[in-house]
């Protein structure tokens, strides 16, 4: 698979990438917390958009955010 082709992930691949269920990926997309793209009837997710959902937790009382965007 080329680097360009691997940028686009199916819901199952996106879920595996984040370590969540495909249903969670769909809920995040439906809530607007994750960009989803349509190719006909298929949903696809960009790897960069998935990575952007991840926010590090800072131990010194800094801001904590969940995947959905609210703590």
Rosetta blueprint (number, residue, H / E / L):
1 X L
2 X L
3 X L
4 X L
5 X H
6 X H
7 X H
8 X E
9 X E
10 X L
11 X H
12 X H
13 X H
14 X H
15 X H
16 X H
17 X H
18 X H
19 X L
20 X L
21 X L
22 X H
23 X H
24 X H
25 X H
26 X H
27 X H
28 X H
29 X H
30 X H
31 X L
32 X L
33 X L
34 X L
35 X L
36 X L
37 X E
38 X E
39 X E
40 X L
41 X L
42 X E
43 X E
44 X E
45 X E
46 X E
47 X H
48 X H
49 X H
50 X H
51 X H
52 X H
53 X H
54 X L
55 X L
56 X L
57 X L
58 X L
59 X L
60 X L
61 X L
62 X L
63 X L
64 X L
65 X L
66 X L
67 X L
68 X L
69 X L
70 X L
71 X L
